[in-house]
Amino acid sequence: MRKPEILERAESVGLPAHPSPDPGGNGAQEELAKVRDILLGTYTLEFERKLAQLHQQTEAKVADLRADLQRQVGLLERQLQNEANVLTEQLRSERQQREAGGEEALGKLSQLRSELEERMRRADAQGEQAHRDLRDQILSQTNLLAAALEKRHQEATRMISEGLLELRSSKTDGATLSSLLTELANRLQEAPRSD
C-alpha cells in the first residue's frame, strides 16, 4: 500500500510522518503551519498572485467603466442641456408670440372702440341735425299753413262782408243768400287743412 502524497511530501522535507504530541501544544501548531506552508504554499502563492491580478483587472475594468459612465453621463447632460435650451427657447418664442398677439388684439380693440365712438358721435350729430331740420320743416309748413289759413280767413271775411253789403244794398232774396253761403262753404272746404 502506497503512502498518501501529503505524507511523502512531509517526509521529503524532514517532518515526521506521525508527530509526537507536544505537552505545551506550541510545537504541534508550528509543525502544522510548516506542513500547511509546504503543502499549500505554492498553491497559496499562486492563488494570491491570481487574486491580486484579478483584483488589478477588476480595478482597471471598474476604472474603465467609471470613465465610460462619466463620459456617457457628460454626453447625456449636454444633450439634456441642449434639449432644455431648445425647449426654453421655444417656450420663450411662443410666449412672445402670444404677447405680441395679445398686444395686437388690444390695439385692434382700441381702434375698433375709437371707430365706434366716432361713429356714435357722427350718428348723434346727424340725429340732432335731422331733428333740427325736421323741426324747421314743421315750423315752416306750420307758418305756410297759418299764412294760407289767414289768407283764406281774410278772403272769407271779405266775401262775407261784401255779401252783407250786397244784401243790405240790394235787399236780395233768400235764394241769393243761400247761394252766397254755399259758395263760401265750398271755398272753405277747398282751403288746405292743417292736420
ZADO-1210 file (C-alpha; in nm, 4 decimals, padded with zeros to 6 digits):
<atoms>
<atom x="00.0000" y="00.0000" z="00.0000" code="MET" pos="1"/>
<atom x="00.1290" y="00.3322" z="-00.1012" code="ARG" pos="2"/>
<atom x="00.1601" y="00.6344" z="00.1288" code="LYS" pos="3"/>
<atom x="-00.0535" y="00.9368" z="00.0625" code="PRO" pos="4"/>
<atom x="00.1126" y="01.2135" z="-00.1301" code="GLU" pos="5"/>
<atom x="00.0882" y="01.4511" z="00.1655" code="ILE" pos="6"/>
<atom x="00.2920" y="01.2185" z="00.3882" code="LEU" pos="7"/>
<atom x="00.5513" y="01.1708" z="00.1173" code="GLU" pos="8"/>
<atom x="00.5988" y="01.5426" z="00.0903" code="ARG" pos="9"/>
<atom x="00.6194" y="01.5801" z="00.4646" code="ALA" pos="10"/>
<atom x="00.8935" y="01.3160" z="00.4881" code="GLU" pos="11"/>
<atom x="01.0810" y="01.4692" z="00.1979" code="SER" pos="12"/>
<atom x="01.1167" y="01.7959" z="00.3903" code="VAL" pos="13"/>
<atom x="01.2206" y="01.6183" z="00.7098" code="GLY" pos="14"/>
<atom x="00.8964" y="01.6132" z="00.9032" code="LEU" pos="15"/>
<atom x="00.7997" y="01.3007" z="01.0848" code="PRO" pos="16"/>
<atom x="00.5091" y="01.1100" z="00.9341" code="ALA" pos="17"/>
<atom x="00.3380" y="01.0948" z="01.2769" code="HIS" pos="18"/>
<atom x="00.4434" y="01.3774" z="01.5016" code="PRO" pos="19"/>
<atom x="00.4540" y="01.3069" z="01.8721" code="SER" pos="20"/>
<atom x="00.2221" y="01.5110" z="02.0857" code="PRO" pos="21"/>
<atom x="00.3802" y="01.8176" z="02.2414" code="ASP" pos="22"/>
<atom x="00.2920" y="01.8767" z="02.6032" code="PRO" pos="23"/>
<atom x="00.2738" y="02.2650" z="02.5504" code="GLY" pos="24"/>
<atom x="00.0883" y="02.2428" z="02.2184" code="GLY" pos="25"/>
<atom x="00.3016" y="02.5130" z="02.0552" code="ASN" pos="26"/>
<atom x="00.5247" y="02.2769" z="01.8699" code="GLY" pos="27"/>
<atom x="00.2320" y="02.0983" z="01.7057" code="ALA" pos="28"/>
<atom x="00.0930" y="02.4212" z="01.5789" code="GLN" pos="29"/>
<atom x="00.4260" y="02.5228" z="01.4366" code="GLU" pos="30"/>
<atom x="00.4657" y="02.1896" z="01.2665" code="GLU" pos="31"/>
<atom x="00.1129" y="02.2160" z="01.1341" code="LEU" pos="32"/>
<atom x="00.1914" y="02.5625" z="00.9956" code="ALA" pos="33"/>
<atom x="00.5052" y="02.4267" z="00.8301" code="LYS" pos="34"/>
<atom x="00.3127" y="02.1394" z="00.6772" code="VAL" pos="35"/>
<atom x="00.0471" y="02.3834" z="00.5554" code="ARG" pos="36"/>
<atom x="00.3169" y="02.6048" z="00.4044" code="ASP" pos="37"/>
<atom x="00.4805" y="02.3090" z="00.2366" code="ILE" pos="38"/>
<atom x="00.1628" y="02.1569" z="00.1042" code="LEU" pos="39"/>
<atom x="-00.0335" y="02.4676" z="00.0223" code="LEU" pos="40"/>
<atom x="00.2450" y="02.7232" z="-00.0061" code="GLY" pos="41"/>
<atom x="00.2809" y="02.7118" z="-00.3823" code="THR" pos="42"/>
<atom x="-00.0953" y="02.6929" z="-00.4252" code="TYR" pos="43"/>
<atom x="-00.1445" y="02.9796" z="-00.1845" code="THR" pos="44"/>
<atom x="00.1155" y="03.1938" z="-00.3566" code="LEU" pos="45"/>
<atom x="-00.0347" y="03.1129" z="-00.6940" code="GLU" pos="46"/>
<atom x="-00.3840" y="03.1860" z="-00.5585" code="PHE" pos="47"/>
<atom x="-00.2716" y="03.5143" z="-00.4045" code="GLU" pos="48"/>
<atom x="-00.0971" y="03.6128" z="-00.7260" code="ARG" pos="49"/>
<atom x="-00.4062" y="03.5305" z="-00.9330" code="LYS" pos="50"/>
<atom x="-00.6242" y="03.7074" z="-00.6773" code="LEU" pos="51"/>
<atom x="-00.4028" y="04.0182" z="-00.6960" code="ALA" pos="52"/>
<atom x="-00.4035" y="04.0001" z="-01.0744" code="GLN" pos="53"/>
<atom x="-00.7816" y="03.9589" z="-01.0746" code="LEU" pos="54"/>
<atom x="-00.8097" y="04.2498" z="-00.8303" code="HIS" pos="55"/>
<atom x="-00.5982" y="04.4676" z="-01.0608" code="GLN" pos="56"/>
<atom x="-00.8025" y="04.3643" z="-01.3640" code="GLN" pos="57"/>
<atom x="-01.1236" y="04.4347" z="-01.1739" code="THR" pos="58"/>
<atom x="-00.9988" y="04.7770" z="-01.0644" code="GLU" pos="59"/>
<atom x="-00.8922" y="04.8535" z="-01.4235" code="ALA" pos="60"/>
<atom x="-01.2341" y="04.7427" z="-01.5539" code="LYS" pos="61"/>
<atom x="-01.4095" y="04.9454" z="-01.2839" code="VAL" pos="62"/>
<atom x="-01.1951" y="05.2494" z="-01.3706" code="ALA" pos="63"/>
<atom x="-01.2739" y="05.1985" z="-01.7420" code="ASP" pos="64"/>
<atom x="-01.6439" y="05.1578" z="-01.6643" code="LEU" pos="65"/>
<atom x="-01.6354" y="05.4622" z="-01.4379" code="ARG" pos="66"/>
<atom x="-01.4637" y="05.6700" z="-01.7072" code="ALA" pos="67"/>
<atom x="-01.7073" y="05.5422" z="-01.9706" code="ASP" pos="68"/>
<atom x="-02.0003" y="05.6104" z="-01.7403" code="LEU" pos="69"/>
<atom x="-01.8740" y="05.9622" z="-01.6682" code="GLN" pos="70"/>
<atom x="-01.8272" y="06.0223" z="-02.0405" code="ARG" pos="71"/>
<atom x="-02.1798" y="05.8961" z="-02.1178" code="GLN" pos="72"/>
<atom x="-02.3261" y="06.0943" z="-01.8275" code="VAL" pos="73"/>
<atom x="-02.1454" y="06.4038" z="-01.9570" code="GLY" pos="74"/>
<atom x="-02.2850" y="06.3416" z="-02.3075" code="LEU" pos="75"/>
<atom x="-02.6312" y="06.2851" z="-02.1640" code="LEU" pos="76"/>
<atom x="-02.6067" y="06.6022" z="-01.9526" code="GLU" pos="77"/>
<atom x="-02.5000" y="06.8023" z="-02.2597" code="ARG" pos="78"/>
<atom x="-02.7797" y="06.6512" z="-02.4660" code="GLN" pos="79"/>
<atom x="-03.0342" y="06.7205" z="-02.1912" code="LEU" pos="80"/>
<atom x="-02.8998" y="07.0738" z="-02.1542" code="GLN" pos="81"/>
<atom x="-02.9311" y="07.1269" z="-02.5307" code="ASN" pos="82"/>
<atom x="-03.2881" y="06.9892" z="-02.5254" code="GLU" pos="83"/>
<atom x="-03.3716" y="07.2096" z="-02.2276" code="ALA" pos="84"/>
<atom x="-03.2262" y="07.5132" z="-02.4086" code="ASN" pos="85"/>
<atom x="-03.4273" y="07.4328" z="-02.7224" code="VAL" pos="86"/>
<atom x="-03.7477" y="07.3874" z="-02.5207" code="LEU" pos="87"/>
<atom x="-03.6806" y="07.7057" z="-02.3238" code="THR" pos="88"/>
<atom x="-03.6265" y="07.8990" z="-02.6468" code="GLU" pos="89"/>
<atom x="-03.9450" y="07.7530" z="-02.7973" code="GLN" pos="90"/>
<atom x="-04.1433" y="07.8467" z="-02.4862" code="LEU" pos="91"/>
<atom x="-03.9936" y="08.1975" z="-02.4879" code="ARG" pos="92"/>
<atom x="-04.0766" y="08.2362" z="-02.8574" code="SER" pos="93"/>
<atom x="-04.4334" y="08.1107" z="-02.8075" code="GLU" pos="94"/>
<atom x="-04.4804" y="08.3445" z="-02.5093" code="ARG" pos="95"/>
<atom x="-04.3513" y="08.6391" z="-02.7124" code="GLN" pos="96"/>
<atom x="-04.5851" y="08.5468" z="-02.9976" code="GLN" pos="97"/>
<atom x="-04.8796" y="08.5235" z="-02.7557" code="ARG" pos="98"/>
<atom x="-04.7854" y="08.8572" z="-02.6004" code="GLU" pos="99"/>
<atom x="-04.7477" y="09.0164" z="-02.9446" code="ALA" pos="100"/>
<atom x="-05.0817" y="08.8666" z="-03.0485" code="GLY" pos="101"/>
<atom x="-05.2404" y="08.9953" z="-02.7292" code="GLY" pos="102"/>
<atom x="-05.0963" y="09.3422" z="-02.7833" code="GLU" pos="103"/>
<atom x="-05.2132" y="09.3349" z="-03.1453" code="GLU" pos="104"/>
<atom x="-05.5615" y="09.2275" z="-03.0352" code="ALA" pos="105"/>
<atom x="-05.5679" y="09.5037" z="-02.7738" code="LEU" pos="106"/>
<atom x="-05.4595" y="09.7535" z="-03.0391" code="GLY" pos="107"/>
<atom x="-05.7349" y="09.6356" z="-03.2737" code="LYS" pos="108"/>
<atom x="-05.9916" y="09.6500" z="-02.9952" code="LEU" pos="109"/>
<atom x="-05.8800" y="10.0010" z="-02.9054" code="SER" pos="110"/>
<atom x="-05.9005" y="10.1047" z="-03.2702" code="GLN" pos="111"/>
<atom x="-06.2485" y="09.9483" z="-03.3056" code="LEU" pos="112"/>
<atom x="-06.3602" y="10.1246" z="-02.9898" code="ARG" pos="113"/>
<atom x="-06.2347" y="10.4586" z="-03.1234" code="SER" pos="114"/>
<atom x="-06.4075" y="10.3993" z="-03.4552" code="GLU" pos="115"/>
<atom x="-06.7315" y="10.3027" z="-03.2813" code="LEU" pos="116"/>
<atom x="-06.7181" y="10.6111" z="-03.0591" code="GLU" pos="117"/>
<atom x="-06.6571" y="10.8278" z="-03.3668" code="GLU" pos="118"/>
<atom x="-06.9490" y="10.6672" z="-03.5491" code="ARG" pos="119"/>
<atom x="-07.1706" y="10.7181" z="-03.2455" code="MET" pos="120"/>
<atom x="-07.0684" y="11.0866" z="-03.2300" code="ARG" pos="121"/>
<atom x="-07.1438" y="11.1274" z="-03.6008" code="ARG" pos="122"/>
<atom x="-07.4772" y="10.9449" z="-03.5645" code="ALA" pos="123"/>
<atom x="-07.5681" y="11.1678" z="-03.2680" code="ASP" pos="124"/>
<atom x="-07.4724" y="11.4787" z="-03.4651" code="ALA" pos="125"/>
<atom x="-07.6668" y="11.3570" z="-03.7697" code="GLN" pos="126"/>
<atom x="-07.9665" y="11.2738" z="-03.5487" code="GLY" pos="127"/>
<atom x="-07.9562" y="11.6182" z="-03.3909" code="GLU" pos="128"/>
<atom x="-07.9236" y="11.7810" z="-03.7343" code="GLN" pos="129"/>
<atom x="-08.2111" y="11.5713" z="-03.8699" code="ALA" pos="130"/>
<atom x="-08.4193" y="11.6664" z="-03.5652" code="HIS" pos="131"/>
<atom x="-08.3416" y="12.0366" z="-03.6196" code="ARG" pos="132"/>
<atom x="-08.4174" y="12.0058" z="-03.9922" code="ASP" pos="133"/>
<atom x="-08.7474" y="11.8289" z="-03.9209" code="LEU" pos="134"/>
<atom x="-08.8408" y="12.0891" z="-03.6605" code="ARG" pos="135"/>
<atom x="-08.7541" y="12.3657" z="-03.9083" code="ASP" pos="136"/>
<atom x="-08.9624" y="12.1981" z="-04.1794" code="GLN" pos="137"/>
<atom x="-09.2582" y="12.1545" z="-03.9450" code="ILE" pos="138"/>
<atom x="-09.2263" y="12.5178" z="-03.8363" code="LEU" pos="139"/>
<atom x="-09.2017" y="12.6318" z="-04.1986" code="SER" pos="140"/>
<atom x="-09.5032" y="12.4192" z="-04.3009" code="GLN" pos="141"/>
<atom x="-09.6943" y="12.5438" z="-03.9994" code="THR" pos="142"/>
<atom x="-09.6117" y="12.9041" z="-04.0904" code="ASN" pos="143"/>
<atom x="-09.7168" y="12.8443" z="-04.4518" code="LEU" pos="144"/>
<atom x="-10.0404" y="12.6801" z="-04.3432" code="LEU" pos="145"/>
<atom x="-10.1072" y="12.9551" z="-04.0924" code="ALA" pos="146"/>
<atom x="-10.0465" y="13.2184" z="-04.3638" code="ALA" pos="147"/>
<atom x="-10.2718" y="13.0301" z="-04.6081" code="ALA" pos="148"/>
<atom x="-10.5368" y="12.9906" z="-04.3412" code="LEU" pos="149"/>
<atom x="-10.5101" y="13.3582" z="-04.2552" code="GLU" pos="150"/>
<atom x="-10.5417" y="13.4493" z="-04.6219" code="LYS" pos="151"/>
<atom x="-10.8498" y="13.2262" z="-04.6575" code="ARG" pos="152"/>
<atom x="-10.9928" y="13.3663" z="-04.3427" code="HIS" pos="153"/>
<atom x="-10.9422" y="13.7204" z="-04.4670" code="GLN" pos="154"/>
<atom x="-11.0878" y="13.6261" z="-04.8044" code="GLU" pos="155"/>
<atom x="-11.3871" y="13.4596" z="-04.6387" code="ALA" pos="156"/>
<atom x="-11.4325" y="13.7603" z="-04.4121" code="THR" pos="157"/>
<atom x="-11.4113" y="13.9911" z="-04.7131" code="ARG" pos="158"/>
<atom x="-11.6617" y="13.7833" z="-04.9047" code="MET" pos="159"/>
<atom x="-11.8983" y="13.7751" z="-04.6110" code="ILE" pos="160"/>
<atom x="-11.8607" y="14.1495" z="-04.5712" code="SER" pos="161"/>
<atom x="-11.9196" y="14.2026" z="-04.9420" code="GLU" pos="162"/>
<atom x="-12.2119" y="13.9643" z="-04.9294" code="GLY" pos="163"/>
<atom x="-12.3588" y="14.1508" z="-04.6370" code="LEU" pos="164"/>
<atom x="-12.3057" y="14.4809" z="-04.8097" code="LEU" pos="165"/>
<atom x="-12.4626" y="14.3490" z="-05.1204" code="GLU" pos="166"/>
<atom x="-12.7526" y="14.2128" z="-04.9200" code="LEU" pos="167"/>
<atom x="-12.8041" y="14.5362" z="-04.7461" code="ARG" pos="168"/>
<atom x="-12.7793" y="14.7342" z="-05.0634" code="SER" pos="169"/>
<atom x="-12.9847" y="14.5161" z="-05.2863" code="SER" pos="170"/>
<atom x="-13.2059" y="14.3507" z="-05.0385" code="LYS" pos="171"/>
<atom x="-13.1748" y="14.0258" z="-05.2182" code="THR" pos="172"/>
<atom x="-13.3886" y="13.7358" z="-05.1510" code="ASP" pos="173"/>
<atom x="-13.3111" y="13.4208" z="-04.9527" code="GLY" pos="174"/>
<atom x="-13.2054" y="13.2244" z="-05.2605" code="ALA" pos="175"/>
<atom x="-12.9200" y="13.4603" z="-05.3310" code="THR" pos="176"/>
<atom x="-12.8125" y="13.4490" z="-04.9698" code="LEU" pos="177"/>
<atom x="-12.8221" y="13.0721" z="-04.9830" code="SER" pos="178"/>
<atom x="-12.6079" y="13.0633" z="-05.2948" code="SER" pos="179"/>
<atom x="-12.3548" y="13.3028" z="-05.1384" code="LEU" pos="180"/>
<atom x="-12.3245" y="13.0943" z="-04.8249" code="LEU" pos="181"/>
<atom x="-12.2911" y="12.7751" z="-05.0331" code="THR" pos="182"/>
<atom x="-12.0111" y="12.9345" z="-05.2330" code="GLU" pos="183"/>
<atom x="-11.8436" y="13.0426" z="-04.9098" code="LEU" pos="184"/>
<atom x="-11.8738" y="12.6899" z="-04.7697" code="ALA" pos="185"/>
<atom x="-11.7230" y="12.5432" z="-05.0857" code="ASN" pos="186"/>
<atom x="-11.4258" y="12.7780" z="-05.0713" code="ARG" pos="187"/>
<atom x="-11.3687" y="12.6956" z="-04.7076" code="LEU" pos="188"/>
<atom x="-11.3689" y="12.3257" z="-04.7898" code="GLN" pos="189"/>
<atom x="-11.1158" y="12.3795" z="-05.0656" code="GLU" pos="190"/>
<atom x="-10.8798" y="12.5545" z="-04.8249" code="ALA" pos="191"/>
<atom x="-10.5838" y="12.3315" z="-04.7125" code="PRO" pos="192"/>
<atom x="-10.6400" y="12.1549" z="-04.3846" code="ARG" pos="193"/>
<atom x="-10.3904" y="12.1815" z="-04.1011" code="SER" pos="194"/>
<atom x="-10.3775" y="11.8187" z="-03.9768" code="ASP" pos="195"/>
</atoms>
